[in-house]
Amino acid sequence: MDFTLSPDQELLRDTGRALVREHCPASLVRAYAEDPSVADDLTARLSEFAGLVAGPAVDLCLFLEEMGAALVPGPFVPTVAAFAPIVAAVGANDVFESVAAGEATGTVWSPSPVELHAPAGDRVEFVAIAVEGGDICVTDQFELAPLEVFDLSRPQFDAKVFDAKVFDAKVTGDSGTIGHGSYAALYRATVAFSAELIGTTRWMFETTLEYVKTREQFGRPIGSFQALQHRLADMSLLYERAWSSVYWAAMAIDADDDEQHRAVHVAKSSASEAARHIAGEAVQMHGGIGVTWDHDLHLYMRRAFMSEEVLGTTAWHRARLADLVLQEGGQHE
């Protein structure tokens, strides 16, 4: 499998990186917790890229990876990562077209085991809600109840439907596995959020690597100590494996490959594992400063830990992967 980016993909990635570096500083992420309106200008700029929802999963992932590296707040990521593929799958074509044109935003509320509690629900026009029986409700008439969350830059909510249009599509089957009716939408959403998480992980690893090169102890950079070098090597391996897994899954989705059902579980479990491990190591290697409010690392740690719960935990995806392997093994007996 060839992971080489095309010139257009490199341009897309670089454009997203430049945009968030200029318009999404850490100060904006911090301010969002108190006043979500501070990200309105950023959301408007990002809406120009909403058309990615109608394109390849790889392109969407490349852009969302840069969003994760900047901890982009607001409705853009929930809209393009989760809401758009769901409404497309259930046939809400008018809503999907509005999203793709950058004219509408939405979020998704889904119960266990693939949890998604309406992130940025207070900044969107629509919400797609998984209701009893697995049907999907898409509506602009809803009530929200804020939840207490660890990630202050991504508020989440319980959502209640007032007047919903119900579409005949299944999100989850009785066994907790992805149902056939909209499995493609859930696959795409899971990989998209995994790509965002990869961006968050990349920032933590690169920031930690630079820090240990300059932080001195006993008259020498702490990065010269062999014990830390081994730990950094482990961090690098986890990150590279997770990155490859995410883009393998994205390419499998684009190719409608039979392996996509396994690739998605590998991608999310690998991304979550890498994020949690690297977040813990990053905090330790930064020492006391890593847990202070003034340092940005705690913002990324919060996002990493919360994102592990989005659309299935590491343990849940590994259990589903094991079920698939066992099922396939039984078919060959």
NUMINU-238039 format. One line per 10 residues: number of its first residue (from 1); their letters; for each residue x, y, z of C-alpha. Coordinates in steps of 0.5 Angstrom, whole numbers. Each point is the difference from the previous one (the first is absolute). Layout:
BEGIN
NUM = a = X/Y/Z  ... .
***
This chain:
BEGIN
1 = mdftlspdqe = 0/0/0  3/7/-2  -1/5/5  4/6/-4  -5/6/-1  -1/3/-6  2/7/-2  -8/2/1  0/-3/7  6/3/2 .
11 = llrdtgralv = -3/7/-1  -6/-2/3  4/-2/7  4/6/-1  -5/5/-1  -4/-3/6  6/0/5  2/8/-2  -8/1/1  0/-2/7 .
21 = rehcpaslvr = 7/3/2  -2/6/-2  -8/0/2  0/-5/6  6/2/5  -1/-4/7  -3/7/3  -6/-1/-4  -1/-7/2  1/2/7 .
31 = ayaedpsvad = -5/6/-1  -5/-5/-3  -2/-3/6  -2/6/3  -3/3/-6  -1/-4/-6  -2/6/-5  8/1/0  0/-6/-5  -5/3/-5 .
41 = dltarlsefa = 5/3/-5  4/-6/0  -6/-4/-1  -2/4/-6  7/-1/-3  0/-7/1  -7/0/-4  3/1/-6  3/-7/1  -7/-4/1 .
51 = glvagpavdl = 0/-2/-7  5/-6/3  -6/-4/2  -1/-1/-7  7/-3/-2  5/-5/2  0/-2/7  8/1/0  -1/7/-2  -5/1/6 .
61 = clfleemgaa = 5/-3/4  6/4/-2  -4/6/2  -2/-2/6  6/-2/3  3/7/-1  -7/2/4  2/-5/6  7/3/0  -3/7/2 .
71 = lvpgpfvptv = -6/-3/4  -5/4/-5  -6/1/4  -7/1/-2  -5/-3/-5  5/-2/-6  3/-6/2  -6/-3/3  -4/2/-6  5/-3/-6 .
81 = aafapivaav = 2/-6/4  -6/-3/3  -7/4/-2  2/0/-8  1/-7/-1  -6/-2/5  -5/5/-4  2/-3/-7  -1/-7/2  -7/1/3 .
91 = gandvfesva = -2/4/-7  0/7/3  2/3/-6  -2/7/1  4/1/6  6/-4/-2  0/5/-6  0/6/5  5/-3/4  5/-1/-6 .
101 = ageatgtvws = -1/7/-3  2/3/7  -7/2/2  -2/-4/5  3/-4/6  -2/-6/4  2/-5/6  -2/-7/2  -3/-3/6  1/-7/1 .
111 = pspvelhapa = 0/-5/6  4/-5/2  4/-4/-2  2/5/-6  -1/6/4  0/7/-3  -3/5/5  -2/6/-5  7/4/0  -1/7/-1 .
121 = gdrvefvaia = -7/-1/0  -1/7/2  3/3/-6  -4/-4/-5  -6/0/-4  -2/-7/-1  1/-6/4  0/-8/-2  -3/-4/6  0/-8/1 .
131 = veggdicvtd = -6/-2/3  -3/-6/2  0/-6/-5  6/3/-3  -4/6/-5  3/6/-1  -3/7/1  2/6/-3  -3/7/2  1/7/2 .
141 = qfelaplevf = -4/0/6  3/-3/6  2/1/7  7/0/3  2/-2/7  8/2/1  4/-6/3  6/1/4  6/-2/-4  7/0/1 .
151 = dlsrpqfdak = 2/3/-7  -2/7/1  1/2/-7  -5/-5/-3  -7/1/4  -5/-6/0  -7/-1/1  -6/-4/1  -5/1/-5  -7/-1/-1 .
161 = vfdakvfdak = -5/1/-6  -6/4/-1  -2/-1/-7  5/-5/-4  0/-3/-7  1/-7/1  4/-4/-5  0/-7/-1  7/-2/2  4/-4/5 .
171 = vtgdsgtigh = 6/2/4  1/-5/4  -2/-8/0  -3/-3/6  7/-3/2  3/7/0  4/-1/-7  -1/5/-5  -6/-2/-4  -1/-1/-8 .
181 = gsyaalyrat = -4/6/-1  5/6/1  6/-4/2  4/4/-6  -2/7/4  2/-3/7  7/-2/-3  1/6/-3  -2/4/6  5/-4/4 .
191 = vafsaeligt = 6/0/-4  -1/8/-1  0/1/8  6/-5/0  3/5/-5  -1/6/5  3/-4/6  6/-2/-4  1/8/-1  -1/1/7 .
201 = trwmfettle = 5/-6/2  5/3/-5  0/7/3  2/-4/7  5/-4/-3  4/5/-4  -1/5/6  3/-5/5  6/-1/-5  2/7/0 .
211 = yvktreqfgr = -1/1/7  5/-6/2  5/3/-5  0/7/4  -2/-2/7  7/-1/4  1/-4/6  7/-2/4  3/5/-6  -3/-4/-6 .
221 = pigsfqalqh = -6/0/-4  -5/-5/3  -1/-3/-7  7/-3/0  -2/-5/6  0/-7/-3  -7/-1/4  -3/6/-3  2/-2/-7  -3/-7/1 .
231 = rladmsllye = -7/3/2  1/5/-6  1/-6/-5  -6/-3/3  -4/6/-1  2/1/-7  -2/-8/-2  -7/1/3  -1/7/-4  3/-3/-6 .
241 = rawssvywaa = -4/-7/1  -7/4/1  1/5/-6  1/-5/-5  -6/-4/3  -4/6/-1  2/1/-7  -1/-7/-1  -7/0/2  -1/6/-4 .
251 = maidadddeq = 2/-3/-6  -3/-6/1  -7/4/0  2/4/-6  1/-7/-4  -6/-3/3  5/-5/2  -3/-7/4  5/2/5  -3/6/3 .
261 = hravhvakss = -4/-3/5  6/-2/3  5/6/-1  -5/5/3  0/-4/7  8/0/-1  0/7/-1  -4/3/5  3/-5/5  7/2/-2 .
271 = aseaarhiag = -1/7/0  -3/0/7  6/-4/3  5/4/-3  -4/6/2  0/-2/8  7/-3/0  3/6/-3  -4/5/4  2/-3/7 .
281 = eavqmhggig = 7/-1/-2  0/8/-3  -2/2/7  5/-4/4  6/3/-5  -2/7/1  0/-1/7  -4/5/5  -1/5/-6  -4/-5/-4 .
291 = vtwdhdlhly = -6/0/5  0/7/1  -6/4/-3  5/5/-3  3/-6/-5  -4/-2/-6  1/-7/1  -6/-1/5  -4/2/-5  2/-5/-5 .
301 = mrrafmseev = 0/-6/5  -7/2/2  -2/-1/-8  4/-6/0  -4/-3/6  -7/2/-2  1/-2/-8  2/-7/3  -7/-1/2  -3/3/-7 .
311 = lgttawhrar = -3/-5/-4  2/-6/4  6/-1/4  6/-4/-1  -2/-6/4  -7/0/-4  3/0/-7  5/-5/2  -5/-4/2  -4/1/-6 .
321 = ladlvlqegg = 6/-2/-4  1/-6/4  -7/-2/-2  1/1/-7  6/-4/0  -3/-6/3  -6/0/-4  4/0/-7  5/-5/3  -7/-4/2 .
331 = qhe = -2/1/-8  7/-4/-2  -1/-6/4 .
***
